């Protein structure tokens, strides 16, 4: 392409050199011919344009020097300056604006001054003014092309970056959703299967001697399995959901079902005491669900690991802007630490609490047993932002009222 442009420029320069702009009827052709020096300079300048993309400043220097020589020694009407204008355009299109300004001013000044001062024509001749105009046009057009390319490149980079961000956000949301569903499935399965296991063991133990108690245990098994299936159906239904993502489609048990949860463990033979000091507190749905799941998982661990004579104490207390959930047991079994089972119960608790920017403390108690203590915020970040907007609007209204008074 550069060779084609150079050849075209050479043809234009040679053809134009045969024209006389001051003929009797306007432009006259063939009444003059360029001298050999002009042909050599035009050929040299056109050959330099082949390398204009690889060394634009060098090509500008070569074509500018050829134009100066033509203005001083040859026929000033021979358009060698055309090659300098093309080279100046290339410099402006491939460099920055400061370089374009410097190169444009230098080229314009040198060529115009050489033509006006050392050329054979008067300083006010239109050929001299044409050199001034065309060098300015070349620099301006090149700078416009460079700016356009920069804008297109910035738009393309922004689009690519936005696409990468969307893909990363989609992957992150998918991972978070999978983790959340995994936590819910773990909580549901671990809790109900543990109860089914205990009740089935009781039924098998008393089947022969006390069939009535065995029937009662089997009834609890049926109830626990039904509850497990219902929660599993609700959780798995999220995977089939294709409607509004804001719709409350996930299972949402909360602290209002705490007594029912404790009764399920009491029916399985675990002594559970519940103490609440959070009356009047309505936590967000996420906090309510997290508190319920933490208590459920902690009691499940007590049932599985604390031994047959264990006793659990559950307390839910409102302390300032937080809700503190505590589950204690006095288990004396050998496997007192839930981590020994290799499950994901404590990990799921910690993930739930961390997602709400709360704190979780777990560990053995002095003298035996295990302690789970979670501190959850009463308000989430979304609630805080909504409250801030509400308070801001209230302040604005108060200020406006004061101004009017």
SEGUTI-914593 format. One record per residue (C-alpha): residue number from 1; x, y, z; residue in one letter. Coordinates in steps of 0.1 Angstrom, whole numbers. Layout:
N
NUM|X|Y|Z|A
...
end
This chain:
405
1|0|0|0|X
2|28|24|8|X
3|45|16|-25|X
4|12|23|-43|X
5|8|56|-25|X
6|44|66|-33|X
7|38|57|-70|X
8|6|78|-71|X
9|24|107|-55|X
10|52|105|-80|X
11|27|105|-109|X
12|9|135|-95|X
13|41|154|-90|X
14|54|147|-125|X
15|21|155|-142|X
16|17|187|-122|X
17|52|198|-131|X
18|41|201|-168|X
19|13|226|-159|X
20|16|263|-160|X
21|-11|280|-138|X
22|-8|313|-155|X
23|-17|304|-191|X
24|-39|325|-214|X
25|-69|304|-207|X
26|-62|293|-171|X
27|-40|263|-166|X
28|-19|255|-197|X
29|-4|220|-202|X
30|28|211|-218|X
31|42|246|-222|X
32|70|238|-198|X
33|90|208|-187|X
34|107|201|-154|X
35|145|202|-153|X
36|164|170|-145|X
37|171|182|-109|X
38|134|185|-102|X
39|128|150|-116|X
40|155|136|-94|X
41|141|153|-63|X
42|106|141|-71|X
43|118|106|-76|X
44|139|107|-44|X
45|109|121|-23|X
46|85|95|-38|X
47|110|66|-30|X
48|112|79|6|X
49|74|76|10|X
50|77|38|7|X
51|92|38|42|X
52|69|63|58|X
53|53|39|82|X
54|86|24|94|X
55|105|57|99|X
56|80|86|96|X
57|103|113|111|X
58|132|103|88|X
59|110|102|58|X
60|97|137|67|X
61|133|150|70|X
62|142|136|36|X
63|111|149|18|X
64|114|182|36|X
65|151|185|25|X
66|142|177|-11|X
67|114|203|-10|X
68|138|230|3|X
69|163|222|-24|X
70|136|224|-50|X
71|124|258|-37|X
72|159|272|-37|X
73|176|258|-68|X
74|149|245|-91|X
75|115|255|-104|X
76|93|265|-74|X
77|63|253|-93|X
78|75|217|-93|X
79|53|202|-64|X
80|80|183|-45|X
81|64|196|-14|X
82|35|172|-20|X
83|57|144|-7|X
84|66|164|24|X
85|29|170|31|X
86|22|132|29|X
87|51|125|52|X
88|39|152|77|X
89|5|135|76|X
90|21|102|85|X
91|40|117|114|X
92|9|133|128|X
93|-12|101|124|X
94|14|79|141|X
95|28|101|170|X
96|13|123|197|X
97|-1|158|194|X
98|29|176|208|X
99|52|159|182|X
100|27|168|155|X
101|26|205|166|X
102|64|207|166|X
103|69|189|133|X
104|41|208|116|X
105|53|242|127|X
106|89|233|118|X
107|80|220|83|X
108|56|249|76|X
109|81|275|87|X
110|111|260|69|X
111|94|253|36|X
112|75|286|35|X
113|105|307|45|X
114|128|289|20|X
115|102|296|-8|X
116|96|332|1|X
117|132|342|9|X
118|154|321|-15|X
119|129|312|-42|X
120|128|330|-76|X
121|92|341|-72|X
122|80|371|-51|X
123|73|363|-15|X
124|36|369|-19|X
125|32|345|-48|X
126|4|320|-45|X
127|28|290|-48|X
128|44|301|-15|X
129|11|305|2|X
130|0|271|-11|X
131|30|255|6|X
132|20|271|39|X
133|-17|260|35|X
134|-9|224|24|X
135|16|217|52|X
136|-10|229|78|X
137|-37|208|62|X
138|-14|177|63|X
139|-6|181|100|X
140|-43|188|109|X
141|-56|158|89|X
142|-30|135|104|X
143|-38|146|139|X
144|-76|141|133|X
145|-69|105|120|X
146|-48|98|151|X
147|-75|111|174|X
148|-101|90|156|X
149|-80|59|159|X
150|-74|66|196|X
151|-111|69|202|X
152|-119|37|184|X
153|-92|19|202|X
154|-104|32|236|X
155|-140|21|228|X
156|-128|-13|217|X
157|-107|-17|249|X
158|-136|-6|271|X
159|-159|-31|253|X
160|-134|-59|258|X
161|-129|-50|294|X
162|-166|-48|300|X
163|-171|-82|284|X
164|-144|-97|306|X
165|-160|-81|337|X
166|-194|-95|328|X
167|-179|-130|323|X
168|-161|-128|356|X
169|-192|-115|374|X
170|-212|-143|359|X
171|-187|-169|370|X
172|-186|-154|405|X
173|-224|-154|408|X
174|-226|-190|395|X
175|-200|-200|421|X
176|-218|-182|449|X
177|-251|-197|439|X
178|-236|-232|438|X
179|-220|-227|472|X
180|-253|-214|487|X
181|-273|-243|473|X
182|-246|-267|486|X
183|-249|-251|521|X
184|-287|-254|521|X
185|-285|-290|509|X
186|-260|-299|535|X
187|-280|-283|563|X
188|-312|-300|552|X
189|-297|-334|546|X
190|-274|-334|577|X
191|-302|-323|600|X
192|-330|-346|589|X
193|-308|-376|581|X
194|-293|-374|616|X
195|-328|-374|631|X
196|-339|-402|609|X
197|-308|-422|619|X
198|-315|-417|656|X
199|-352|-425|655|X
200|-345|-455|633|X
201|-320|-468|659|X
202|-345|-462|687|X
203|-372|-481|667|X
204|-349|-510|660|X
205|-339|-512|697|X
206|-374|-512|712|X
207|-392|-530|683|X
208|-397|-563|702|X
209|-402|-551|738|X
210|-420|-518|733|X
211|-438|-517|699|X
212|-458|-486|708|X
213|-425|-466|713|X
214|-412|-481|681|X
215|-442|-469|662|X
216|-438|-434|677|X
217|-401|-434|666|X
218|-411|-445|631|X
219|-437|-417|630|X
220|-409|-393|638|X
221|-388|-409|610|X
222|-417|-403|586|X
223|-421|-367|597|X
224|-384|-360|594|X
225|-382|-376|560|X
226|-412|-356|548|X
227|-397|-324|560|X
228|-364|-333|543|X
229|-381|-340|511|X
230|-401|-307|512|X
231|-370|-287|518|X
232|-350|-306|492|X
233|-378|-300|467|X
234|-378|-263|474|X
235|-340|-261|472|X
236|-337|-281|440|X
237|-365|-260|425|X
238|-341|-231|425|X
239|-322|-248|398|X
240|-352|-249|376|X
241|-362|-213|382|X
242|-361|-192|351|X
243|-383|-163|361|X
244|-376|-131|381|X
245|-344|-135|400|X
246|-357|-112|427|X
247|-386|-134|435|X
248|-385|-151|469|X
249|-381|-187|456|X
250|-357|-201|481|X
251|-367|-219|513|X
252|-368|-193|541|X
253|-371|-208|575|X
254|-362|-184|603|X
255|-361|-179|641|X
256|-399|-179|642|X
257|-395|-217|637|X
258|-369|-221|664|X
259|-393|-239|688|X
260|-404|-264|661|X
261|-367|-270|653|X
262|-360|-277|690|X
263|-390|-300|692|X
264|-376|-322|664|X
265|-345|-327|684|X
266|-364|-333|716|X
267|-384|-360|699|X
268|-351|-376|690|X
269|-341|-377|726|X
270|-318|-346|729|X
271|-325|-323|758|X
272|-327|-288|743|X
273|-334|-256|762|X
274|-342|-224|743|X
275|-338|-189|757|X
276|-346|-158|737|X
277|-340|-121|745|X
278|-346|-106|710|X
279|-383|-97|714|X
280|-393|-70|690|X
281|-364|-76|666|X
282|-372|-83|630|X
283|-339|-92|613|X
284|-335|-92|575|X
285|-344|-124|558|X
286|-307|-133|552|X
287|-298|-128|588|X
288|-329|-147|600|X
289|-321|-177|577|X
290|-284|-177|587|X
291|-293|-177|624|X
292|-317|-206|619|X
293|-293|-226|599|X
294|-265|-221|624|X
295|-287|-233|653|X
296|-298|-263|631|X
297|-263|-273|622|X
298|-250|-268|658|X
299|-278|-290|673|X
300|-272|-316|646|X
301|-236|-317|656|X
302|-246|-321|692|X
303|-269|-350|683|X
304|-241|-367|663|X
305|-211|-360|683|X
306|-219|-351|719|X
307|-230|-385|732|X
308|-263|-400|744|X
309|-266|-379|776|X
310|-258|-346|761|X
311|-278|-315|768|X
312|-279|-284|745|X
313|-287|-248|754|X
314|-297|-223|727|X
315|-298|-186|733|X
316|-307|-158|709|X
317|-300|-123|723|X
318|-302|-88|709|X
319|-271|-68|718|X
320|-270|-34|703|X
321|-269|-36|665|X
322|-263|-73|665|X
323|-280|-106|673|X
324|-258|-131|692|X
325|-266|-168|687|X
326|-251|-192|711|X
327|-254|-230|712|X
328|-237|-249|741|X
329|-236|-285|750|X
330|-221|-306|778|X
331|-213|-335|756|X
332|-188|-360|770|X
333|-185|-382|739|X
334|-151|-391|725|X
335|-158|-373|693|X
336|-166|-339|708|X
337|-152|-318|679|X
338|-175|-317|648|X
339|-144|-313|626|X
340|-134|-348|634|X
341|-162|-361|612|X
342|-147|-345|581|X
343|-180|-327|572|X
344|-187|-292|561|X
345|-210|-280|589|X
346|-186|-256|606|X
347|-174|-244|572|X
348|-209|-237|560|X
349|-216|-218|593|X
350|-185|-197|588|X
351|-194|-189|552|X
352|-229|-178|561|X
353|-216|-155|589|X
354|-188|-141|567|X
355|-212|-133|539|X
356|-232|-112|564|X
357|-200|-96|578|X
358|-205|-112|611|X
359|-182|-132|634|X
360|-183|-169|643|X
361|-164|-186|672|X
362|-164|-223|677|X
363|-144|-246|700|X
364|-145|-269|729|X
365|-157|-257|763|X
366|-136|-258|795|X
367|-148|-289|814|X
368|-163|-306|783|X
369|-187|-299|756|X
370|-187|-276|726|X
371|-196|-240|720|X
372|-209|-222|689|X
373|-212|-184|691|X
374|-222|-162|661|X
375|-226|-125|660|X
376|-249|-113|632|X
377|-257|-77|622|X
378|-294|-68|626|X
379|-291|-46|594|X
380|-273|-57|562|X
381|-255|-33|538|X
382|-286|-30|516|X
383|-307|-19|546|X
384|-280|6|556|X
385|-279|22|522|X
386|-317|24|522|X
387|-317|40|556|X
388|-290|65|546|X
389|-310|75|516|X
390|-341|79|538|X
391|-322|100|564|X
392|-307|121|536|X
393|-341|129|522|X
394|-353|137|557|X
395|-324|161|563|X
396|-331|178|529|X
397|-367|183|538|X
398|-357|197|573|X
399|-332|221|557|X
400|-358|233|531|X
401|-383|238|559|X
402|-358|259|579|X
403|-350|280|548|X
404|-387|287|542|X
405|-392|297|578|X
end
